[in-house]
């Protein structure tokens, strides 16, 4: 793995860990009623997607099992369709998808 890819994986992992920290002890109702929390989590998902977008084509090809295209896609949706964000989809992404991506990123970094 080239150094640049390791940097972006670390950025992804850090953003995921921060997002998970933000929602620790919260439920969907808490999330839906707290605009600042939603904004913070959305921002971290955007960072994950941006870092995924910067990974080398070789890395992406070699790790097709990682949901990198999905991370980039949700980042694009959050940035470009900011007026139509469904908090439930954001919640599900953080609760279900990001922990799996973090686990994979940790293995690759180590």
TAKARA-V797140 format. One record per helix or strand of 3 or more residues. SS is the DSSP state (h for helix, s for strand). FROM is the first residue (numbers start at 1). TO is the last residue. If there is no record, write none. Layout:
BEGIN
((SS & FROM & TO) (SS & FROM & TO))
END
This chain:
BEGIN
((h & 3 & 23) (h & 28 & 32) (h & 35 & 54) (h & 57 & 62) (h & 68 & 80) (h & 82 & 84) (h & 87 & 109))
END
